[in-house]
Amino acid sequence: MVPRSIRWRLTLLYSALFVAAGAALLGFTYFLVSRSRPSAGVVSSIEPGLPAGQALTTPDPPALTTYAEALRADQLHQLLVEAGVALAVMTFASVALGWIMAGRVLAPLRTMTAAARRISADNLRQRLAVPGPEDELKAMADTFDDVLGRLEGAFEAQKQFVANASHELRTPLTLQQAIVDVALADPGASVETLRAACLRVRAAGQEQERLIDALLTLARSQRGLQRREFLDLAETVRELLPDAGSEAGAPTVRADLGSAPVLGDPQLIERLVVNLADNAVRHNAGGAGERWVRVWTGTEAGLPVLRIDNTGPVIPRDQVAGLFQPFRRLGTERTRARPRTRPHGQGRPREGLGLGLSIVTAVATAHRGTVEAWPRPQGGLSVRVTFPACAPPANAPGREPGRGRPPVTRPESSKRRPETDRQGVGSAGD
């Protein structure tokens, strides 16, 4: 039966190697001794014992040679027996020493195993922290500690995400219940009052629908790509240029669209474009200053790139990284304000969900791309999404890479899309 303990296996391995080496050494020594021949001086010095009173006579050389060979054979046999006994004794000693050495070698592993058993989902802050020289075992322990660190960060982010999502979903539910309770508690409620209450409930339900759609998009992006098709970022962006409505002072969209072939999921890339562009419009600066959104597509160092710049409030550089976290917004507010009770299309535009840049990052990561963002000194944000290089098929439509379309400048109200497509993120991390 093969022992299951690695300590026993190491012990047997050490012992087997020692026995093999010892047997080889003894065999080689015996071979060298057996091949050697006694010199003539040694043979002539051998004198057989004589009985008392008998005169010493000159020995016969053949008799002396025969006697020397018999004596040598007896010595070789004795050497072989004693060497075998010594090898057997050292074999047992090697088993004991191998057991001890295997235990010392495996001691750090036992320590790591005991520490790993104490670590659970509620105790991810504990680390192995194995001391000692920078050897293979310490490298393995340090790697395990790094994995624990990443797991702890992922667990904390997941807990925070669930808490934020629960808060965001609970708010419209609470609002709906309060509206219905107020309407039912008024015995003299008119038709107009009830109609207004229904519209407010409907608006809160639309907020929930938007949030659920955004969460599903985020989960789909993080799950990876289910389909891959060749598409041109220029054509996709041209169809999805941002729309801010017909309000006075709407920002101007400036598009410089050069061919940028990408291999990926068209629906996810469309959502990435919509999230960036629409919210670049939403978070533009107000007042009398010029308001614009600049969209650029093309290739840089052979890589397809989408870049969107906009005017807007000045964003501290240390807050840019936080905009990529779910439900994070510019400033100290963790989540958005209470959902607006006006039906969609009446009054001010609705607020974002705080998932936009998270969705953009997830989509780019699913396509093995990168997202970079940096604040503009005059206000606003610049976001650049870089995708991996790919060669479009020979029959793919579109222009040659690098050949851009002349810049397009048009007011925002020239193109509108269904509101169900406008999940968003923008310069302030909506």
Buried (B, 14 or more C-beta within 10 A) or exposed (E): EEEEEEBBEBBBEBBBEBBEEBBEEBEEEBEEEEEEEBEEEEBEEBEEEEEEEEEEEEBEEEEBBEBBEEEBEEEEEEBBEEBEEEBEEBBEEBBEBBBEBBEEBBEBBEBBEEBEEEBEEEEBEBBBEBEEEEEEBBEBBBEBBEEBEEEBEEEEEEEBBEEBBEEBBEBBEEBBEEBBEEBEEEEEBEEEEEEBBBBBBBBBBBBBEBBEBBBEBBEBBBEEBEEEEBBBBBBBBBEBBBBBEEEEEBBBBBBBBBBBBBBBBBBBBBBBBBBBBBBBBBBBBEEEEEBBBBBBBBBEEEBBBBBBBBBBBEBEEEBBEEBBBBBBBBEEEEBBEEBBBEBBEEEEBBBBBBBBBBBBBBBBBBBEBBBEBEBBEEBBBBBBBBBBBBEBEEEEEBBEBEEBBEEEEEEBEEBEBEBEEBBBBBBBBB
